[in-house]
Amino acid sequence: MQSQTSYSTKKSDENFSLEKLYKAITASFIYKTENMEEIYAKIQKNLPDQKDFFVNWFKTFPYIADFNFTQAKECFLTAFNYRQQMKEWEDIFYQKAFAFFLYIKDIKTAKEFWDKTSDKTKYPFFYGNPEQQINITDFFWTQFPPKMFINQQKMKAIAVKDFQSSSSNPLQSAIEQCSEKDVKTLLKKSGIEKNSFNGASPLYYAIQFKNTLSKGSDFFARSLLQEQVNTYLQNPEFQKLPEQKKQEIIFSLKVAVKKNYIDSGLAQIMYNARYCDEEEISSKTEKLDKIIKILIEKEENPDNFLKPSGNGFFNTALYFAGELDDEKSCFNLLKNGADPYIKAGEGAFTIIKNGEKCTSSVPNNFIYRLINFKSWKTLRMYLENFPSLAEKSMTQKTPKFNITPLVFFILNTVYSAKNEAEFSSMKKLADIMIPLFISAGSSLKQNTAFGSAEELLGIRR
């Protein structure tokens, strides 16, 4: 059965559509099943004034799909010689051509194409050295998606090689390769304090790397999407736009990322290249746990690296691992002296209770972060294994911080449940966690800006 964008050679000339044919080639990949010579003959018959351009351009796709870059280049150049026939297809043609010639490292030809564009502002990366202004690998594989290639095994091998990173820092490479032996050797030679990976400590980087690896390619794909969105959100010029325009841009961006990275299978390949195959996740996560433990034990002070996280907040390795619900890393950090009470900023928390607004500042320390990020596995580990360490925060409150961890937990679980199913799930969690809070020194009766834990639980019962 053909897809909606398929284009059969059996269709009559009356139904000939250049737009549908383009989609059939670039989305349904009809060159895998159709006789393309018959397709080219249809173009020659139905577009006598544009046939030289479109036949040659459309030939580039099956050639690229077969990794026959020599023939693809020849067809691009021939099509370029008939560029006066392209008309409204100029943008698409040049985008594909730029991606191709940059990828095969023919920068001279790519610039020659650019010189002929009618609107050079559409391709600003050619105002300097394009190799330095765009990610050529990303550009090629989003223009020519993995699914278009005929030999999928060969495609994956080439794409994975393209996306594999090669760090100049030996310790970073050892972490990425999950090599406990190499990490130990390097630490013995140079120690840990001399290493920094793009503004992060080796320990912080290892925790971050493990988080992405352990959650698989779907999480990686969602992270790519969020990364693209964040790039726009951090742009001062973007913030000046009307709210409706911003929403339109973000929506269009999400659609494009979904199409170019997720639906195309590119995100899966990028994850395989940078992290591992899916079947290796479990074993590599275990290796990274061992490496993180080694790095923690080598640190004289596990809190010596502070990474700003915006709005006056910052992360220690412990706070970051807690945010990610990485209970093993948190356990080892706490065991080796990480401080769960470092002041890392504060935030306001507000709810409507009985029709009235209740608010309080909340300290950004370890236990409040665990609750805020719903890191329930790590919270349980903390209360079960370090109750004496947690006890200090259980009843501690001030006029400014008129709240306790137990009340904050209840407000973020059973009290704020949106429906019966969610309430039931949160109640099961509370039934496990509340006794642990009490064992660590919490009081059900202690009053706060939001009432006592006992009162809040009574309201939801």
C-alpha atoms as one frame of an Amber mdcrd trajectory, in Angstrom:
protein
   0.000   0.000   0.000   1.380   3.395  -0.958   1.485   6.320   1.429  -0.331
   9.571   0.790   2.848  11.092  -0.586   3.620   8.189  -2.932   3.762   8.805
  -6.643   3.203   5.966  -9.050   4.464   5.832 -12.598   1.040   4.466 -13.493
  -0.702   7.758 -12.751  -1.934   9.644 -15.775  -0.253  12.822 -16.916  -3.418
  14.714 -15.948  -2.551  14.067 -12.305   1.053  15.156 -12.675   2.112  17.363
  -9.753   5.642  18.560  -9.100   4.879  19.097  -5.412   3.540  15.554  -4.970
   6.458  14.101  -6.904   8.956  15.969  -4.690   7.252  14.619  -1.560   7.184
  11.125  -3.028  10.940  11.270  -3.587  11.944  12.977  -0.337   9.348  11.512
   2.056   8.223   8.182   0.582  11.558   7.443  -1.160   9.879   6.019  -4.257
  13.258   5.416  -5.899  13.455   2.287  -3.709  10.476   0.713  -5.486   9.688
   2.664  -8.669  11.386   2.816 -12.048  12.893   6.295 -11.842  13.589   6.475
 -15.574   9.819   6.446 -16.117   9.482   9.238 -13.535  12.124  11.327 -15.312
  10.328  10.719 -18.634   7.128  12.102 -17.100   8.994  15.248 -16.020  10.376
  15.716 -19.531   6.906  15.296 -21.033   4.999  17.493 -18.563   7.641  20.167
 -17.882   9.432  20.754 -21.184  10.637  24.192 -20.073  11.955  22.991 -16.711
  12.951  19.412 -17.423  16.719  19.970 -17.435  16.715  21.385 -13.944  14.239
  19.039 -12.273  15.425  15.785 -13.847  18.982  16.453 -12.710  18.016  17.721
  -9.277  15.686  14.812  -8.579  18.419  12.394  -9.658  20.573  13.617  -6.783
  18.317  11.977  -4.193  18.656   8.331  -5.275  22.374   8.870  -5.857  22.825
  10.254  -2.354  20.621   7.467  -0.995  23.099   5.012  -2.539  26.125   7.019
  -1.275  27.098   7.696  -4.871  28.281  11.211  -4.126  30.246  11.520  -7.378
  27.110  11.181  -9.505  25.098  13.289  -7.065  27.631  16.086  -7.376  27.517
  15.914 -11.174  23.715  16.150 -11.156  23.710  19.062  -8.712  26.154  20.940
 -10.953  24.123  20.189 -14.078  20.916  21.322 -12.369  22.736  24.450 -11.240
  23.571  25.256 -14.854  19.811  25.284 -15.553  18.933  27.280 -12.417  16.844
  29.731 -14.427  14.268  26.914 -14.661  13.899  26.367 -10.896  11.570  29.341
 -10.255   9.895  29.087  -6.811  12.003  26.035  -5.896  15.155  28.085  -5.348
  15.122  27.968  -1.523  14.702  24.215  -1.291  17.257  23.475  -3.991  19.979
  25.666  -2.494  19.362  24.355   1.003  19.865  20.776  -0.180  22.842  21.732
  -2.326  24.561  23.681   0.463  24.135  20.763   2.852  25.545  18.317   0.300
  28.596  20.311  -0.769  29.510  21.305   2.774  29.279  17.663   3.845  31.598
  16.452   1.065  33.905  19.360   2.023  33.563  21.132  -1.335  33.341  24.576
   0.233  34.331  26.353  -2.963  31.352  24.980  -4.901  28.985  25.669  -2.012
  30.053  29.325  -2.061  29.661  29.485  -5.832  26.059  28.350  -5.394  25.547
  30.965  -2.709  26.835  33.731  -4.969  23.916  33.058  -7.322  21.128  33.130
  -4.731  18.625  35.921  -5.130  18.389  36.606  -1.394  21.676  36.015   0.403
  20.234  36.977   3.790  18.438  33.608   3.817  21.809  31.894   4.066  23.761
  34.096   6.521  26.219  31.337   7.400  28.001  32.031   4.130  29.079  35.508
   5.202  32.182  33.982   6.757  33.593  30.512   6.964  30.519  28.268   6.873
  32.455  25.416   8.461  32.755  27.510  11.628  29.223  28.898  11.703  27.015
  25.829  11.285  27.136  22.206  12.325  27.800  20.621   8.946  27.033  17.094
  10.142  23.651  18.095  11.568  22.904  20.158   8.457  23.510  17.225   6.111
  21.626  14.577   8.074  18.586  16.784   8.635  18.411  17.603   4.927  19.019
  13.979   3.915  17.351  11.919   6.672  18.520   8.402   7.615  15.385   6.687
   6.328  16.040   7.821   2.756  19.145   5.653   2.370  18.928   2.343   0.554
  21.485   0.400   2.582  20.403   1.108   6.141  23.263  -0.810   7.733  25.850
   1.170   5.789  23.990   4.402   6.541  24.013   3.746  10.288  27.736   2.949
  10.304  28.549   6.186   8.471  26.132   8.344  10.489  27.315   6.960  13.826
  30.907   7.696  12.829  29.882  11.237  11.809  28.274  11.945  15.178  30.840
  10.304  17.417  32.621  12.885  19.528  36.355  12.833  20.135  37.300  14.704
  23.266  40.829  16.052  23.606  40.599  15.436  27.358  41.695  11.839  28.128
  39.670  11.665  31.354  36.519  12.844  29.593  37.049  10.231  26.885  37.543
   7.537  29.531  34.240   8.525  31.168  32.432   8.500  27.830  33.888   5.077
  27.031  32.784   3.888  30.491  36.317   2.618  31.123  36.856   2.221  34.858
  40.422   1.057  34.237  41.388   4.146  32.186  39.740   6.489  34.709  41.766
   4.956  37.548  44.994   5.157  35.532  44.455   8.802  34.577  43.510   9.837
  38.109  46.612   8.149  39.438  48.763  10.084  36.959  47.279  13.567  37.175
  44.642  13.622  39.887  41.196  15.088  39.518  41.669  18.797  40.179  43.399
  19.573  36.883  40.483  18.487  34.741  37.534  20.550  33.540  35.090  19.631
  30.771  33.456  22.705  29.240  32.981  24.379  32.597  32.022  21.238  34.514
  34.034  19.110  36.915  34.730  15.467  35.961  32.296  14.336  38.660  29.523
  16.685  37.536  30.084  15.681  33.906  29.976  11.959  34.731  26.657  12.364
  36.583  25.221  14.293  33.631  26.549  11.782  31.081  25.126   8.850  33.041
  21.711  10.520  33.273  21.358  10.902  29.507  22.815   7.477  28.723  20.649
   5.633  31.261  17.381   7.154  30.023  17.796   6.031  26.425  17.248   7.505
  22.986  13.669   8.733  23.596  14.852  10.955  26.450  17.786  12.097  24.315
  15.372  13.075  21.520  13.215  15.090  23.931  16.368  16.760  25.250  17.335
  17.781  21.721  13.942  19.404  21.303  14.216  21.254  24.609  17.747  22.360
  23.757  16.540  23.919  20.509  13.671  25.665  22.316  16.008  26.969  25.035
  18.311  28.459  22.391  15.420  30.616  21.196  14.214  31.465  24.701  17.660
  32.748  25.667  17.900  35.024  22.623  17.220  38.684  23.648  15.779  39.462
  20.206  13.312  36.595  20.524  12.101  37.936  23.874  11.171  41.244  22.233
   8.612  39.567  19.960   4.860  39.619  20.719   3.734  36.599  22.750   1.656
  35.157  19.899   4.614  35.371  17.508   6.862  33.658  20.048   4.370  30.831
  20.444   4.142  30.424  16.662   7.921  30.205  16.344   8.223  27.684  19.173
   5.449  25.562  17.672   7.106  25.617  14.236  10.438  24.750  15.836   8.959
  21.760  17.666   7.364  20.501  14.451  10.667  20.853  12.574  12.716  19.120
  15.287  10.200  16.287  15.491  10.351  15.810  11.736  14.115  16.234  11.276
  15.372  14.411  14.351  12.709  12.166  15.884  10.532  10.933  13.010  13.560
  10.570  10.717  15.398   8.322  13.188  18.306  10.760  13.406  18.009  11.259
  17.168  18.312   7.490  17.669  21.513   7.425  15.604  22.967  10.437  17.427
  22.276   8.715  20.753  23.931   5.508  19.522  26.964   7.491  18.387  27.404
   9.574  21.520  26.282   7.081  24.150  25.556   3.463  23.204  23.151   1.029
  21.603  19.953   0.408  23.550  20.991  -3.077  24.627  24.137  -1.664  26.266
  22.333   0.828  28.515  22.147  -1.374  31.598  25.764  -2.540  31.550  27.161
   0.921  30.782  25.049   2.540  33.500  26.541   0.094  36.004  30.052   0.966
  34.798  29.320   4.684  35.136  28.058   4.152  38.690  31.448   2.646  39.536
  33.288   5.497  37.806  31.218   8.128  39.635  31.983   6.406  42.949  35.704
   6.516  42.123  35.506  10.233  41.245  33.632  10.988  44.473  36.224   9.183
  46.567  39.041  11.074  44.810  37.453  14.449  45.588  38.802  16.058  48.745
  35.614  18.099  48.913  32.657  16.793  46.872  31.069  20.271  47.063  34.045
  22.138  45.614  32.413  22.625  42.197  29.438  24.967  41.924  27.647  25.315
  38.581  25.334  28.309  38.096  21.857  27.244  36.970  20.260  30.659  36.410
  18.174  33.114  38.451  20.705  33.177  41.270  20.636  29.396  41.762  23.521
  26.994  41.461  24.150  23.281  41.649  26.602  21.196  43.594  27.207  17.641
  42.420  24.838  16.458  45.165  22.075  18.886  44.236  22.433  18.050  40.550
  22.314  14.292  41.177  19.286  14.836  43.400  17.516  16.811  40.690  18.074
  13.855  38.343  16.853  11.348  40.960  20.223   9.602  40.792  19.966   7.840
  44.147  23.246   5.885  43.836  25.318   9.001  43.170  23.534  10.859  45.967
  24.161   7.992  48.392  27.894   7.974  47.627  28.130  11.763  47.774  26.397
  11.935  51.156  28.498   9.054  52.449  31.635  10.963  51.437  30.673  14.222
  53.121  28.589  16.182  50.593  26.635  18.915  52.358  22.822  18.809  51.892
  22.453  22.261  53.500  24.517  24.474  51.206  22.544  27.663  50.511  21.898
  27.704  46.786  19.216  30.361  46.534  15.547  30.360  47.395  12.175  30.402
  45.669   8.604  31.412  46.411   5.886  28.792  46.808   2.179  29.691  46.708
  -1.093  27.776  46.903  -4.743  28.690  47.244  -6.180  27.171  50.421  -9.845
  27.616  51.341 -10.040  30.445  48.817  -7.091  32.306  50.336  -3.585  32.763
  48.995  -0.878  31.166  51.141   2.782  31.767  50.358   6.266  31.274  51.752
   9.846  31.321  50.606  11.377  27.863  50.215  15.102  27.218  50.730  16.868
  25.652  47.769  18.644  22.964  49.770  18.869  19.251  49.106  15.615  17.933
  50.576  13.477  20.735  49.131  15.056  20.150  45.704  14.244  16.440  45.898
  10.599  17.259  46.580  10.448  20.034  43.996  11.863  17.763  41.255   9.786
  14.792  42.452  12.919  12.724  42.972  11.079  10.180  45.080  13.629   7.348
  44.879  16.390   9.599  46.166  14.156  11.163  48.823  13.311   7.726  50.186
  16.988   6.733  50.159  17.922   9.934  52.017  15.311   9.513  54.752  16.014
   5.798  55.170  19.817   5.938  55.147  20.626   9.397  56.520  17.825  10.242
  59.010  20.175  11.984  61.452  21.514  14.175  58.635  17.977  14.993  57.471
  16.738  15.699  61.004  18.152  19.228  61.064  15.695  20.374  58.372  12.601
  18.509  59.595  11.268  21.150  62.023  13.525  24.067  61.122  11.575  27.111
  59.932  11.740  30.900  60.175   9.281  33.754  59.528  10.750  33.922  56.011
  10.848  30.154  55.450   7.534  29.355  57.122   7.347  25.790  55.832   8.706
  22.330  56.626   9.837  19.549  54.269   6.896  17.337  55.293   4.342  20.061
  54.541   6.098  20.838  51.251   5.979  17.138  50.355   2.240  16.889  51.117
   1.482  20.059  49.150   3.345  18.628  46.132   1.695  15.204  46.279  -1.682
  14.335  47.783  -2.837  17.927  48.306  -2.204  19.025  44.710  -3.475  15.855
  42.988  -5.596  16.856  39.985  -7.867  13.808  39.864  -8.763  10.644  41.756
  -6.252   8.484  39.869  -3.409  10.877  40.660  -4.597  11.212  44.278  -4.598
   7.441  44.673  -1.047   7.214  43.308   0.189  10.074  45.498  -1.512   8.615
  48.593   0.377   5.340  48.124   3.592   7.328  47.927   2.656   9.355  51.015
   1.852   6.206  52.974   5.438   5.102  52.404   7.169   8.461  52.853   5.362
  10.107  55.776   6.528   7.513  58.345  10.090   8.091  57.105   9.685  11.846
  57.587   8.423  11.233  61.132  11.309   8.844  61.893  13.695  11.596  60.785
  12.107  14.091  63.202   9.135  15.625  61.390   6.009  16.623  63.282   2.507
  16.204  61.905   1.229  18.977  64.178   3.835  21.686  63.512   2.115  24.730
  62.023   3.356  26.564  58.906   2.106  29.252  56.533   0.059  26.487  54.897
  -1.199  24.829  58.074   0.088  21.633  59.646   0.742  18.340  57.879  -2.068
  16.789  59.892  -4.538  19.481  58.769  -3.535  19.174  55.098  -3.879  15.411
  55.183  -7.302  15.753  56.829  -8.488  18.053  54.055  -7.676  15.509  51.346
  -9.097  12.526  53.261
